[in-house]
Amino acid sequence: MLVREIVEALAGRLDVPAKSAPAHQIADEIPFVGRFLAADSPATSDITRELLGWQPTGPILLEDIAAGYYDQP
C-alpha cells in the first residue's frame, strides 16, 4: 500500500483535495509525519506471520477508511 493511496482515501473521507508535496515541505509542516515518511522503512507482516502463525483478518486500512471507522462522531 502506498502513502499516496492512504492520503487519497483520507482526503476523500474529509472531502478535501489531496496534493503532492516535496518531502522537505512535509517535514517542515508536519515534523513527525515528515520524519516517518523520510525514513523509507518498508514493513511487512511476513516475519510475524511465519513466527507466530498469524493470519490477518478483517478489512485492510483502505477499507477501514472508506467505511468511516476513523470519523469523529
C-alpha distances in whole Angstrom, upper triangle without the diagonal:
4,7,8,7,8,11,12,12,14,16,17,18,20,21,21,20,16,17,17,19,19,18,22,22,19,21,24,24,21,22,20,17,18,19,15,13,16,16,13,13,10,10,10,13,15,18,18,18,21,23,23,22,20,18,15,17,16,14,10,9,9,12,14,13,15,17,19,19,18,21,24,27
4,5,5,7,9,10,11,13,14,16,17,19,20,19,17,14,14,13,15,16,15,19,19,16,18,21,21,19,20,18,15,15,16,14,11,14,14,12,12,10,12,13,16,18,20,21,21,24,25,26,26,23,21,19,20,19,17,13,11,10,14,15,14,16,19,19,20,19,21,24,28
4,5,5,6,9,10,11,12,14,16,16,18,16,15,11,12,11,12,13,12,16,16,13,15,18,17,15,16,15,11,12,14,11,8,12,13,11,12,11,13,14,17,20,22,22,23,26,27,27,27,25,23,20,22,21,18,14,11,11,15,15,13,15,18,18,19,17,19,22,25
4,5,5,6,9,10,10,12,14,15,16,14,12,9,9,8,11,13,13,16,16,13,16,19,17,16,18,17,13,14,16,14,11,14,16,14,16,15,16,18,20,23,25,25,26,29,30,30,30,27,26,23,24,22,19,15,13,11,15,16,14,15,18,18,19,18,19,22,26
4,6,5,6,9,10,11,12,14,15,14,13,10,12,12,14,17,16,20,19,17,19,22,20,19,21,19,16,17,19,16,14,17,18,16,17,15,16,17,19,21,24,24,24,27,29,29,28,25,23,20,21,19,15,12,10,8,11,13,11,12,15,16,17,16,18,21,24
4,5,5,6,9,10,11,12,14,13,13,10,12,13,15,17,16,19,18,15,18,20,18,16,18,17,13,15,17,14,13,16,17,16,16,15,15,16,18,21,23,23,23,26,28,28,27,24,22,19,19,17,14,11,8,7,10,11,8,10,13,13,14,13,15,18,21
4,5,5,6,8,10,10,12,10,10,7,9,10,12,14,14,17,16,13,16,18,16,14,17,16,12,13,16,14,12,16,18,17,18,17,18,19,21,24,27,26,27,30,31,31,31,28,26,23,23,21,18,15,11,10,13,13,10,12,15,14,16,14,15,17,21
4,5,5,6,9,10,10,9,8,6,9,10,13,16,17,20,18,16,19,21,19,17,20,19,16,17,20,18,16,19,21,19,21,20,20,21,23,26,29,28,28,32,33,33,33,29,27,24,24,21,18,15,12,10,13,13,10,11,14,14,16,15,15,18,21
4,5,5,6,9,10,10,10,9,12,14,17,19,20,23,21,18,21,23,21,19,21,20,17,19,21,19,17,21,22,21,21,20,20,21,22,25,28,27,27,30,32,31,30,27,25,21,21,18,14,12,10,7,9,10,7,7,10,10,12,12,12,16,19
4,5,5,6,8,9,10,9,12,14,16,19,19,21,19,16,19,21,18,16,19,18,15,17,20,18,16,20,22,21,22,21,21,22,23,26,29,27,28,31,32,32,31,28,26,22,22,19,16,14,10,9,11,10,7,8,11,9,11,9,10,13,16
4,5,5,6,5,6,6,9,12,14,18,18,21,18,16,19,20,17,16,19,19,16,18,21,19,18,21,23,22,24,23,24,25,26,29,32,31,31,35,36,35,35,32,29,26,25,23,19,17,14,12,14,14,10,10,13,12,14,13,12,15,18
4,5,5,6,7,8,12,15,17,21,22,24,22,20,23,24,21,20,23,22,19,21,24,22,21,24,26,25,26,25,25,26,27,30,33,32,32,35,37,36,35,32,29,26,25,22,18,17,14,11,13,13,9,8,11,11,14,13,12,15,17
4,6,8,10,11,15,18,20,23,23,26,23,21,24,25,22,20,23,22,19,22,25,23,22,25,27,26,27,26,25,26,27,30,32,31,31,35,36,35,34,31,28,24,23,20,17,16,13,11,12,11,7,7,9,7,10,10,8,11,14
4,5,9,10,14,17,18,22,22,24,22,19,22,23,19,18,22,21,18,21,24,22,21,25,27,26,27,27,27,28,29,32,34,33,33,37,38,37,37,33,31,27,26,23,20,19,16,14,15,14,10,11,12,10,13,11,9,11,13
4,7,9,13,16,19,22,23,25,22,20,24,24,21,20,24,24,21,23,26,25,23,26,29,28,29,29,29,30,31,34,37,36,36,39,41,40,39,36,33,30,29,25,22,21,18,16,17,16,13,12,14,12,16,14,12,14,16
4,7,10,13,15,19,20,22,19,17,21,21,18,17,21,21,19,20,23,23,21,24,27,26,28,27,28,30,31,34,37,36,36,40,41,40,40,37,34,31,30,27,24,22,19,17,19,18,14,14,17,15,18,16,14,16,18
4,6,10,13,16,18,20,17,16,20,20,17,17,21,21,18,19,23,22,20,22,25,25,27,26,27,29,31,34,36,36,36,39,41,40,40,37,35,31,31,28,25,23,20,17,19,20,16,16,19,17,20,18,17,19,22
4,7,10,13,15,17,15,13,17,18,15,15,19,19,16,16,20,19,16,19,22,21,23,23,24,26,28,31,33,33,33,36,38,38,38,34,32,29,29,27,23,21,18,15,18,18,15,15,19,18,20,18,18,20,23
4,7,10,12,15,12,11,15,16,14,15,18,19,15,15,19,18,16,17,21,20,22,22,24,26,29,31,34,34,35,37,39,39,39,36,34,31,31,29,26,23,20,18,21,22,18,19,22,21,23,21,21,23,26
4,7,9,12,10,10,13,15,13,14,16,17,14,13,16,16,13,14,18,17,20,20,22,25,28,30,32,33,34,36,37,38,38,35,34,31,32,30,27,23,21,19,22,23,20,21,24,23,25,23,23,25,29
4,6,8,6,7,10,11,11,12,14,15,13,11,14,15,12,13,16,16,19,20,23,25,29,31,33,33,35,37,38,39,39,36,35,32,34,32,29,26,22,21,25,25,22,23,27,25,27,24,25,26,30
4,6,5,7,9,10,11,12,13,15,13,10,13,14,11,11,14,14,18,19,22,25,29,31,32,33,35,37,38,39,39,37,36,33,35,34,31,27,24,23,27,27,24,26,29,28,29,27,27,29,33
4,5,5,6,9,10,10,10,12,10,7,9,10,8,7,11,11,15,17,20,23,26,28,29,30,32,34,35,36,37,34,34,31,33,32,29,26,23,23,26,26,24,26,29,28,28,25,27,28,32
4,5,5,6,9,10,9,12,11,7,9,12,10,9,12,14,17,20,22,26,29,31,32,33,35,37,37,38,40,37,37,34,36,35,33,29,26,26,30,29,27,29,32,30,31,28,29,30,34
4,5,5,6,8,9,12,11,8,11,13,12,11,15,16,19,21,24,27,30,33,34,34,36,38,39,40,41,38,37,35,36,35,32,29,25,25,29,28,25,27,30,28,29,26,27,27,31
4,5,5,6,7,9,7,5,9,10,9,9,13,14,17,19,21,24,27,30,31,31,33,35,36,36,37,35,34,31,33,31,29,25,22,22,25,25,22,24,27,25,26,22,23,24,28
4,6,5,5,7,7,4,6,9,9,8,11,13,16,19,21,24,27,29,30,30,33,35,35,36,37,35,34,32,33,33,30,27,24,24,27,26,24,27,29,27,27,24,25,26,30
4,6,6,9,10,7,9,12,12,12,15,17,20,22,24,28,31,33,34,34,36,39,39,39,41,38,38,35,37,35,33,30,26,27,30,29,26,29,31,29,29,26,26,27,30
4,6,9,9,8,11,13,13,13,16,18,21,23,25,28,30,33,34,34,36,39,39,39,40,37,37,34,35,34,31,28,24,24,28,26,23,26,28,26,26,23,23,23,27
4,6,6,6,9,10,11,12,14,16,18,20,22,25,27,30,31,30,33,35,35,35,37,34,33,31,32,30,28,25,22,22,25,24,21,24,26,24,23,20,21,21,25
4,6,5,6,8,10,10,12,15,17,19,21,24,26,29,30,29,32,34,34,34,36,33,33,31,32,31,29,26,23,24,27,25,23,26,28,26,26,22,23,24,27
4,5,5,6,9,10,11,14,14,17,18,21,23,26,26,26,28,31,30,31,33,30,30,27,29,28,26,24,20,22,25,23,21,24,26,24,23,20,22,22,26
4,6,5,6,8,10,12,13,15,16,19,21,25,25,25,27,30,30,30,31,29,28,26,27,26,24,21,17,18,22,20,18,21,24,22,21,18,20,21,25
4,5,5,6,9,11,13,15,17,20,23,26,27,27,29,31,31,32,33,31,31,28,30,29,27,23,20,21,24,23,21,24,26,25,25,21,23,24,28
4,6,5,6,9,11,14,16,19,22,24,25,25,28,30,29,30,32,30,30,28,30,29,27,24,21,22,26,25,23,26,28,27,26,23,25,26,30
4,6,5,8,8,11,12,16,18,21,21,22,24,26,26,27,28,26,26,24,26,26,24,21,18,19,23,22,20,23,26,24,23,21,23,24,28
4,5,6,8,10,12,16,19,21,22,22,25,27,27,28,29,27,26,24,26,26,24,20,17,18,22,21,20,22,25,24,24,21,23,25,29
4,5,8,11,14,18,21,23,23,24,27,28,29,30,31,29,29,27,29,29,27,24,21,22,25,25,23,26,29,28,27,25,27,29,32
4,5,9,11,15,18,20,20,21,24,25,25,27,29,27,27,25,28,28,27,23,21,22,26,25,24,27,29,28,28,25,28,29,33
4,6,9,13,16,18,19,20,22,24,24,26,27,25,25,24,26,27,25,21,19,20,24,24,23,26,28,28,27,25,28,30,34
4,6,10,13,15,15,16,19,20,21,22,24,22,22,21,24,25,23,20,18,20,23,23,23,25,28,27,26,25,28,30,33
4,7,11,12,13,15,16,18,19,20,21,19,19,18,21,22,21,17,16,18,21,21,21,24,26,26,25,24,27,29,33
4,7,9,10,11,13,14,15,17,18,16,16,15,18,19,18,15,15,17,19,19,20,23,24,25,23,22,26,28,31
4,5,8,9,9,11,13,14,14,13,12,12,15,17,16,13,14,16,18,19,20,22,24,24,23,23,26,29,32
4,6,5,6,9,10,11,11,9,9,9,13,15,15,13,14,17,18,18,20,22,23,24,22,23,26,29,31
4,6,5,6,9,10,10,9,10,11,14,17,18,16,17,20,21,21,23,25,26,28,26,26,30,32,35
4,5,5,6,8,9,10,11,13,17,19,20,18,20,22,24,24,26,28,29,30,28,28,32,34,36
4,5,5,6,7,7,9,10,14,17,18,17,18,21,22,22,24,26,27,28,25,25,29,31,34
4,6,6,5,4,6,8,12,15,17,16,18,21,21,21,24,26,26,28,25,26,30,32,34
4,6,5,7,9,12,15,19,21,19,21,24,25,25,28,30,30,31,29,30,33,36,38
4,6,8,11,14,17,20,22,21,23,26,27,26,29,31,31,32,30,30,34,36,38
4,5,9,12,15,18,20,20,22,25,25,25,27,30,29,30,28,28,32,34,36
4,7,10,13,16,19,19,21,24,24,24,27,29,28,30,27,29,32,35,36
4,7,9,13,15,15,18,21,20,20,23,25,25,26,24,25,28,31,33
4,7,10,12,13,15,18,18,18,21,22,22,24,22,23,27,29,31
4,7,9,9,12,15,14,14,17,19,18,20,18,19,23,26,27
4,7,8,12,14,12,12,16,17,16,18,16,18,22,24,26
4,7,10,12,9,9,13,14,12,15,13,15,18,21,22
4,7,8,6,6,10,10,10,12,11,13,16,19,21
4,6,5,6,9,10,11,13,12,13,16,20,22
4,5,5,6,9,10,11,10,10,13,17,19
4,5,5,6,9,10,11,11,13,17,20
4,5,5,6,9,9,11,13,17,19
4,5,5,6,6,8,10,14,16
4,5,5,6,6,8,12,15
4,5,8,9,10,14,16
4,6,8,9,13,14
4,5,5,9,10
4,6,9,10
4,7,9
4,6
4
